[in-house]
């Protein structure tokens, strides 16, 4: 995985890891950093697999089915790469290990959820924007201590309909309770000024 990042903050700042969607790369979400809390060190990571016809993906998707079927083996391999990256990131970037946040869009949101479920102790919070649950019918986690999650989705999303965001909410709600927020915006499959402002405000509140 390749990565790009903003200029580092001073001291041991909080870390935000950006995970792009299918067909994009590490440069896609990095401009969002200019609209987020300046205390954050922001790192954007490139997915490991080539996507067709362009860009990169965390896992391939078979679009012949409805709903489309993810390549679960590739998703698991990408999750393991991300787990290693997130675990090592505080040392690599000089950030506070107790304040690592994830911001994933679309397939990046699905992978952020995978990381959160596998190793919740690595993550202080996550923004899951226009994502989905990778494994349909997955059982709710037993517990996610100390983690907070913001689920954002567009009501007019035709790529991943808003039902996919609601499935994330239903999966996480038993473990998170009030530490989970789910908001739907009048948007398609996109980051808008409104969703970005929502995400920025949520992050700023958790930085104190």
C-alpha positions in Angstrom: 0.0 0.0 0.0 1.2 3.5 -0.8 0.3 6.5 1.2 0.1 10.3 1.1 -0.2 12.7 4.0 -0.5 16.2 5.0 2.3 18.1 6.9 2.6 16.6 10.4 1.3 18.5 13.4 3.5 19.1 16.4 3.8 16.9 19.5 1.9 13.7 19.5 -1.2 14.7 17.5 -4.3 12.6 16.7 -4.1 10.6 13.5 -6.8 10.3 10.8 -6.4 7.5 8.2 -8.3 8.1 4.9 -9.4 5.0 2.9 -10.7 5.7 -0.6 -13.3 3.9 -2.6 -13.1 1.6 -5.6 -11.4 3.0 -8.7 -9.6 5.8 -6.9 -6.2 6.1 -5.1 -4.6 7.7 -2.1 -4.9 11.2 -3.7 -8.7 11.1 -3.9 -9.6 11.9 -0.3 -6.5 13.8 0.7 -8.0 17.3 -0.2 -10.6 16.8 2.5 -7.8 17.3 5.1 -7.9 21.1 4.4 -11.4 21.2 5.8 -10.7 19.1 9.0 -9.3 20.0 12.4 -5.7 21.2 11.9 -4.6 19.3 15.0 -4.9 16.1 13.0 -2.1 14.4 11.1 -3.9 13.0 8.1 -2.7 10.0 6.1 -4.3 8.7 3.0 -3.7 5.1 2.0 -3.8 3.4 -1.5 -5.6 0.1 -1.8 -3.4 -2.9 -2.8 -5.4 -4.2 -5.8 -5.8 -2.8 -9.4 -9.3 -1.9 -10.2 -10.9 -2.1 -13.7 -10.9 0.1 -15.7 -8.8 2.4 -13.5 -7.5 3.1 -10.0 -7.3 0.7 -7.1 -9.6 -1.4 -4.9 -9.5 -3.1 -1.6 -11.4 -6.1 -3.1 -12.9 -6.9 -6.4 -16.7 -6.9 -6.8 -18.7 -9.2 -9.1 -21.3 -6.8 -10.5 -23.3 -9.6 -12.2 -25.2 -10.3 -9.0 -27.7 -8.2 -7.1 -26.5 -7.1 -4.7 -23.0 -7.3 -6.1 -20.8 -9.9 -4.5 -17.5 -9.0 -2.9 -14.3 -11.1 -3.2 -14.2 -12.0 0.5 -10.6 -13.5 0.3 -9.3 -10.2 -1.1 -11.3 -8.2 1.5 -9.7 -10.3 4.3 -6.2 -9.8 2.8 -6.7 -6.1 2.6 -8.0 -6.0 6.1 -4.9 -7.7 7.4 -2.7 -5.2 5.6 -4.7 -2.4 7.1 -4.5 -3.8 10.6 -0.7 -3.9 10.3 -0.6 -0.4 9.0 -2.9 1.1 11.7 -1.0 -0.8 14.4 2.3 0.6 13.2 1.1 4.1 12.3 1.5 5.9 15.7 5.2 5.0 15.7 5.7 5.7 12.0 4.0 9.2 12.2 4.6 10.2 15.8 1.0 10.3 16.6 -1.0 9.5 19.8 -1.9 5.8 19.7 -5.0 6.4 21.8 -6.4 8.8 19.2 -6.4 7.1 15.8 -9.4 7.7 13.7 -10.5 6.2 10.4 -12.4 8.0 7.6 -13.5 5.6 4.8 -15.6 6.4 1.7 -17.6 3.6 -0.1 -15.3 0.5 -0.2 -13.0 2.4 2.1 -15.8 2.7 4.6 -16.4 -1.1 4.3 -12.7 -1.7 5.1 -12.7 0.8 8.0 -15.6 -1.3 9.4 -13.6 -4.5 9.0 -10.6 -3.0 10.8 -12.9 -1.7 13.6 -14.5 -5.1 14.1 -11.2 -7.0 14.0 -9.1 -4.8 16.3 -11.2 -2.2 18.0 -8.4 -1.4 20.5 -6.5 0.2 17.6 -9.2 2.8 16.8 -10.6 5.7 18.8 -13.4 6.3 16.2 -14.4 5.9 12.6 -16.4 7.8 10.0 -18.1 5.3 7.6 -19.3 7.4 4.6 -21.4 5.7 2.0 -20.3 2.2 3.0 -21.6 -1.3 3.5 -21.1 -4.4 5.6 -18.8 -6.7 3.6 -20.1 -10.0 5.0 -23.9 -10.2 4.8 -25.6 -11.6 7.9 -22.6 -10.9 10.1 -23.4 -11.2 13.8 -23.1 -8.0 16.0 -19.8 -7.7 17.8 -19.7 -8.6 21.4 -18.2 -5.3 22.4 -16.4 -2.3 21.1 -15.1 -0.5 24.2 -14.2 3.1 23.9 -15.0 3.3 20.2 -17.3 5.9 18.6 -18.7 5.7 15.0 -20.4 8.1 12.7 -22.3 6.5 9.7 -23.0 8.9 6.9 -25.0 8.0 3.8 -26.8 9.8 0.9 -30.6 9.2 0.6 -30.2 9.2 -3.2 -27.2 6.9 -3.4 -27.8 4.5 -6.3 -24.3 2.8 -6.0 -24.8 1.7 -2.4 -28.4 2.5 -1.4 -29.1 4.0 2.0 -30.2 0.5 3.2 -26.5 -0.4 3.2 -25.8 2.3 5.8 -28.7 1.2 7.9 -27.3 -2.3 7.9 -24.1 -0.9 9.4 -26.2 0.9 12.0 -28.1 -2.3 12.9 -24.8 -4.3 13.1 -23.1 -1.8 15.5 -26.0 -0.5 17.5 -26.1 -3.4 20.1 -22.4 -2.9 20.9 -22.1 0.9 20.7 -25.5 2.3 21.8 -25.3 6.1 22.0 -21.6 6.0 20.8 -23.1 5.3 17.3 -24.5 8.1 15.2 -26.2 7.5 11.9 -27.2 10.4 9.6 -28.6 10.4 6.1 -28.1 13.4 3.8 -29.9 14.6 0.6 -27.0 13.3 -1.5 -25.9 10.6 -4.0 -22.8 8.5 -3.7 -20.5 11.4 -2.9 -18.9 13.5 -0.3 -20.7 16.8 -0.2 -20.1 20.1 1.7 -22.8 19.0 4.1 -21.5 15.5 4.8 -17.9 16.9 5.1 -19.0 19.5 7.5 -20.8 16.8 9.5 -17.7 14.7 9.6 -15.5 17.6 10.5 -17.7 18.6 13.4 -17.9 15.1 14.7 -14.1 14.7 14.6 -13.5 18.1 16.3 -15.8 17.2 19.2 -13.8 14.1 19.9 -10.5 15.9 19.9 -11.7 18.1 22.8 
